[in-house]
Every structure is written in structure tokens, then in C-alpha cells.
């Protein structure tokens, strides 16, 4: 009835490795095309200094979250449908051409992700999201730089809502592919703003402003594919190409061990603070 766990795990590991290799070839060719007059600079951009950190983060994600979650997602979807908990039965979507269904899934997926991303910048989820923002050399591999907890909440929210809305599996899967590869593109170290198209789509320059260390770009540009939600909800910021310092100040930007532990150390500190007796001898509520 349910997929074999080990088979799913191995399949996901293989897909992750294949995905990174294919992406590296694609980005390498694109980088050489853009910077063909500066081969040394092209190689530096194609293999950035944060590459090792980002690939280690991907390995943790794949082993601890993505592979097991593939099995869990299949079980959850079957359970929701069996219990009648899917909000929409998907019948209206079934009447549409598959291409239209995928485009609608990407639109709704980006709408969901916009608010999920804003939630990740809240006090509750920031300790698990800060790893992604700690890359001071933002590049195409930064799309792999996520804490396992961050990846878990992203998948549960983004895909869970699409399942509940009745989108078919093929549309959910293709939405994931579009968002993944477009996310890789907007993390590239290029100054493109897209000109008039920047009103509709997130550009690399727009997303780079989201990663600035400090200044006006902080707290802006939460969209992943479409810029319309940032414009609609007042979080859009794109004065031009971004050349400001990137990263964060509240973590060690190069220590993956400390960043993996951060959500747990922050939670432990919060609990300790709450249970510490006050001056009157009472435990803080």
C-alpha cells in the first residue's frame, strides 16, 4: 500500500546527487557564457567559496529530511484523502489542460511560500532559517543551504496546502521543480533586475537585496518566483543591482555545526529563561 521506505530513501539520494550534477553543468555553462571574457572569474563564480558548506547542508537535508519526508508525504496524502480531509476534490482542476493546472499550482505555491517565508523571519522560525541567510557569498548553491528544520517546515506548509487544495500529484511535483530551479537562478551572482519584467518576476538582483546584512533591504522581497506578492503587500524593494554586504551578524557564518545546533540552543535558552526563578522565588510564566 505504501512505498518501501528504503527504496524511497535511496531513490531520493540518487535524485539529489543527479540534481546537483545537472544544476552544476547548467550553471557552469551559463556562467561561462556570461563571463566568457574572464574565465578565471567565471570559474570563481561557478565554484564559490561557500560551495563546501552548502553541499554539506544539502547532504544533511537529504539524509535527515527530504528522503524520509518523501515516504511521509505519500502516507499523509493517502490518509487525507481516505479521511475526506482534502478541502477541494480537484474536479474543477481536472477539467483544465495540464499546462494550465501547473501554472495555477505555481501561482498558488508562490502565494503560500510568500507568507511562509515571512513566518520564517519571525522570532519562532528565524533560528532555523538563519543558516540560509548566513551565506556571505550568495550564489547558485545557496539554494541548498537550509537547516533540516527549515526544509521540513517548508515542505509541510508549501506542499501540504497544495494537497489540501486538491492539486494533482503531477502539478505539485512540477511546481516543486519550477520553484527549485528558479530559486537556483535568482540566487546566482548576477546583477540582473529584469527591467519591466521585474514587475512580475523575482530577479537575481531583487532576491539579493533580501539577503543584505543591514540597511533598507532587510525585511523585503519574500517572493520566490513572482514579484507581485511583494508589491501587493508592501515588501518590494529594488532600487537597482545590489552590491551591499550579505549575511547575518548573530551567527558564525562559516560554522555549520553551530548553525545546525542553533534552533536547539535557542530553544533551550528560552526554556531555561522561562523556568528560571525570579527574584521573588516564583518561576516565570
C-alpha distance (Angstrom), angle and dihedral (degrees) to the residues before:
residue distance angle dihedral
X1 . . .
X2 3.78 . .
X3 3.81 126.0 .
X4 3.75 118.7 -94.8
X5 3.80 108.3 -96.2
X6 3.80 98.1 -142.1
X7 3.79 92.9 45.4
X8 3.80 90.7 50.5
X9 3.79 91.1 46.9
X10 3.80 94.0 51.1
X11 3.79 91.2 44.1
X12 3.79 91.0 53.2
X13 3.80 92.7 47.7
X14 3.80 89.7 51.9
X15 3.80 92.1 46.9
X16 3.81 91.5 49.5
X17 3.80 92.4 51.8
X18 3.79 91.5 45.3
X19 3.80 91.1 47.5
X20 3.80 92.8 52.9
X21 3.81 91.8 47.8
X22 3.80 93.3 48.6
X23 3.79 90.9 46.2
X24 3.81 91.4 49.3
X25 3.80 91.0 52.9
X26 3.81 92.1 46.9
X27 3.81 94.9 46.5
X28 3.80 91.6 42.7
X29 3.80 91.8 54.8
X30 3.80 91.9 45.1
X31 3.81 91.8 48.4
X32 3.80 92.2 49.7
X33 3.79 89.5 48.9
X34 3.80 92.8 51.2
X35 3.82 96.4 41.4
X36 3.81 100.8 29.8
X37 3.82 90.7 135.8
X38 3.80 91.9 56.9
X39 3.81 108.2 44.3
X40 3.80 93.9 169.6
X41 3.79 90.4 53.3
X42 3.79 90.1 45.4
X43 3.80 92.2 54.5
X44 3.80 90.6 47.6
X45 3.79 91.2 52.9
X46 3.81 93.4 44.8
X47 3.84 92.1 50.7
X48 3.83 104.9 32.5
X49 3.79 124.9 -172.1
X50 3.81 92.4 -105.6
X51 3.82 92.3 56.6
X52 3.82 94.5 103.2
X53 3.82 93.9 49.5
X54 3.79 92.6 46.5
X55 3.80 94.8 49.6
X56 3.82 91.1 48.5
X57 3.80 88.2 51.8
X58 3.81 89.0 50.8
X59 3.82 90.3 51.5
X60 3.81 91.2 52.9
X61 3.80 90.2 47.8
X62 3.78 93.7 49.3
X63 3.80 96.5 46.8
X64 3.80 99.7 37.6
X65 3.79 103.6 32.2
X66 3.79 121.7 4.7
X67 3.79 99.9 49.8
X68 3.84 96.7 45.7
X69 3.80 89.6 40.6
X70 3.80 90.8 58.9
X71 3.78 88.3 63.4
X72 3.80 92.9 41.9
X73 3.81 92.0 49.9
X74 3.81 91.9 54.2
X75 3.80 91.8 48.8
X76 3.81 92.6 45.6
X77 3.80 93.5 49.6
X78 3.79 91.7 50.7
X79 3.81 90.7 47.2
X80 3.82 93.8 49.9
X81 3.78 92.1 49.9
X82 3.80 93.2 44.5
X83 3.82 91.4 51.8
X84 3.80 94.1 44.1
X85 3.79 92.4 -117.2
X86 3.81 96.3 133.1
X87 3.81 104.4 110.8
X88 3.80 94.6 -147.6
X89 3.79 124.5 30.3
X90 3.78 93.6 -142.5
X91 3.81 93.8 -123.1
X92 3.84 94.3 126.6
X93 3.80 90.2 50.1
X94 3.80 90.8 50.4
X95 3.81 89.0 63.3
X96 3.80 92.0 59.3
X97 3.83 127.5 82.4
X98 3.84 111.2 -95.4
X99 3.81 91.8 -116.4
X100 3.80 90.6 57.1
X101 3.80 91.3 46.8
X102 3.82 90.4 53.7
X103 3.82 92.0 48.6
X104 3.81 90.5 50.0
X105 3.82 89.4 48.7
X106 3.81 91.0 52.1
X107 3.82 90.6 49.2
X108 3.80 94.3 49.5
X109 3.80 90.6 39.2
X110 3.79 90.9 56.3
X111 3.81 91.4 45.8
X112 3.81 90.0 53.7
X113 3.81 92.2 44.0
X114 3.81 92.0 51.2
X115 3.80 92.6 62.5
X116 3.79 92.9 37.3
X117 3.81 88.5 54.4
X118 3.80 91.1 50.7
X119 3.80 88.6 51.3
X120 3.81 89.2 52.8
X121 3.79 88.3 61.3
X122 3.80 90.9 56.5
X123 3.80 122.5 100.6
X124 3.81 89.9 -103.5
X125 3.82 99.5 58.6
X126 3.81 103.3 20.1
X127 3.86 94.2 92.8
X128 3.82 89.1 62.8
X129 3.82 94.9 39.5
X130 3.80 97.0 47.5
X131 3.83 91.3 81.2
X132 3.79 89.5 68.9
X133 3.80 91.3 51.2
X134 3.80 94.3 46.5
X135 3.82 92.8 79.6
X136 3.81 105.2 108.4
X137 3.81 90.4 -175.6
X138 3.82 100.4 53.7
X139 3.80 110.3 -159.1
X140 3.77 143.4 142.2
X141 3.83 93.4 -71.1
X142 3.82 90.4 57.3
X143 3.80 86.9 83.7
X144 3.83 86.0 73.2
X145 3.80 94.1 49.5
X146 3.81 101.3 100.0
X147 3.78 133.6 128.8
X148 3.84 112.4 -117.2
X149 3.82 89.9 -118.2
X150 3.80 90.1 52.0
X151 3.79 90.5 49.8
X152 3.79 90.7 48.5
X153 3.81 94.7 52.1
X154 3.80 90.9 44.4
X155 3.79 93.9 54.0
X156 3.80 94.4 42.5
X157 3.81 93.8 50.5
X158 3.80 101.1 36.3
X159 3.79 99.0 41.7
X160 3.80 97.0 30.2
X161 3.80 92.6 59.8
X162 3.81 92.4 46.5
X163 3.82 89.9 51.7
X164 3.81 90.6 48.5
X165 3.81 89.6 50.7
X166 3.79 89.7 57.6
X167 3.80 101.1 -111.0
X168 3.82 112.6 160.4
X169 3.82 118.9 -112.2
X170 3.81 94.1 -108.9
X171 3.83 91.6 56.2
X172 3.80 92.4 47.5
X173 3.81 91.1 48.9
X174 3.82 94.4 47.8
X175 3.80 90.4 45.7
X176 3.80 87.4 56.0
X177 3.80 92.2 50.6
X178 3.81 93.2 48.1
X179 3.78 92.4 48.6
X180 3.81 93.1 45.4
X181 3.80 97.3 51.1
X182 3.78 93.7 38.6
X183 3.79 87.9 50.6
X184 3.79 89.0 53.1
X185 3.79 89.3 51.2
X186 3.83 96.5 50.6
X187 3.81 90.4 49.9
X188 3.82 91.2 58.4
X189 3.79 117.5 115.2
X190 3.80 97.2 -112.2
X191 3.84 127.7 119.6
X192 3.80 97.0 -132.0
X193 3.81 117.8 143.5
X194 3.84 96.1 175.2
X195 3.81 92.4 -130.5
X196 3.84 110.0 -134.0
X197 3.82 90.8 -1.6
X198 3.80 86.9 63.4
X199 3.79 87.5 77.5
X200 3.80 88.5 68.6
X201 3.81 107.8 24.7
X202 3.80 133.3 47.4
X203 3.81 109.3 -113.2
X204 3.83 128.7 -156.3
X205 3.81 89.2 -108.5
X206 3.80 92.0 51.2
X207 3.78 93.1 51.2
X208 3.79 92.0 44.3
X209 3.81 88.9 61.0
X210 3.80 87.2 56.9
X211 3.82 88.8 61.7
X212 3.82 98.9 49.9
X213 3.79 117.0 133.5
X214 3.79 94.3 -130.3
X215 3.78 141.9 -19.9
X216 3.78 135.7 60.8
X217 3.78 96.1 -27.8
X218 3.80 92.6 65.0
X219 3.80 111.7 105.4
X220 3.79 94.9 18.1
X221 3.82 140.3 104.6
X222 3.81 103.9 34.0
X223 3.81 95.2 163.0
X224 3.80 120.3 107.8
X225 3.81 105.1 -164.9
X226 3.80 107.7 -3.3
X227 3.80 123.5 52.0
X228 3.81 92.8 -162.8
X229 3.80 94.8 88.6
X230 3.80 92.8 54.3
X231 3.79 89.0 49.7
X232 3.80 92.2 46.3
X233 3.81 95.2 49.3
X234 3.81 98.3 38.2
X235 3.81 100.7 -109.2
X236 3.80 99.4 110.0
X237 3.81 117.5 121.4
X238 3.80 124.0 168.8
X239 3.82 115.9 141.9
X240 3.81 89.9 159.5
X241 3.83 138.4 -68.4
X242 3.80 113.3 -12.3
X243 3.81 119.5 -121.9
X244 3.81 97.4 159.5
X245 3.84 124.5 120.6
X246 3.80 113.9 -86.6
X247 3.80 134.3 -149.8
X248 3.79 135.6 55.9
X249 3.79 135.6 -76.4
X250 3.80 102.7 -145.5
X251 3.83 98.6 68.2
X252 3.79 140.4 43.0
X253 3.81 99.4 -95.3
X254 3.82 93.8 -153.2
X255 3.83 102.4 40.8
X256 3.79 110.8 93.1
X257 3.83 92.4 178.3
X258 3.80 93.1 57.1
X259 3.78 91.9 44.4
X260 3.80 92.4 50.0
X261 3.80 88.8 51.3
X262 3.81 95.4 43.3
X263 3.85 99.3 91.2
X264 3.80 89.8 50.9
X265 3.81 95.9 44.8
X266 3.81 90.8 47.2
X267 3.82 90.9 49.0
X268 3.81 91.4 47.8
X269 3.81 90.9 49.6
X270 3.80 90.6 49.4
X271 3.82 92.5 50.4
X272 3.80 91.7 45.8
X273 3.79 90.1 51.3
X274 3.80 92.2 49.8
X275 3.80 95.4 49.2
X276 3.81 96.0 40.6
X277 3.81 109.7 113.2
X278 3.80 113.8 -112.1
X279 3.78 124.6 -132.3
X280 3.82 89.0 -85.7
X281 3.79 90.8 56.2
X282 3.81 94.5 -108.8
X283 3.77 123.6 126.7
X284 3.80 112.0 -113.6
X285 3.77 112.9 -108.3
